[in-house]
Amino acid sequence: MQAAQFEHAVENILKRDSRFEPHAYLFLKDSLDFTLKRAAEDNEGKARHVSGRELLFGFRDLALQEFGPMASTLMAEWGLTETKNVGEMVFHLIDEQMFGKQDSDTLEDFVDAFDFHEAFVVPFTPKSRLSKTQ
């Protein structure tokens, strides 16, 4: 997928639905690449389709790896508050023919996969002093 084509697709999406920042779409593309690579490693090096849930967990893992404690802040700035938002962006990119889809793929695959607070805030929240002494 060429960068110019992808950027044009994102521009088209933003004309219809501006809830999510362009950087969120670029990060989603990187997350798909990350997830596809991980899936191929688990599949004897062979590429395969990844499910919505797999993509979400790749998205989460890459965000934590790339942004650490800033992941939560970036998600909020990009307009992302729940996993369903990632699915909405995926389907926007499918509509623009930037991402592929199988007949079994649905937006519901992206609903409530994990809690953004639990994924992006809790890992970086210091333990209370009380729990350290117990």
Summary of the structure (lengths in Angstrom):
residues: 134
radius of gyration: 16.2
end to end distance: 53.1
largest distance: 55.8
contacts: 356
relative contact order: 0.16
helix: 67%
strand: 0%
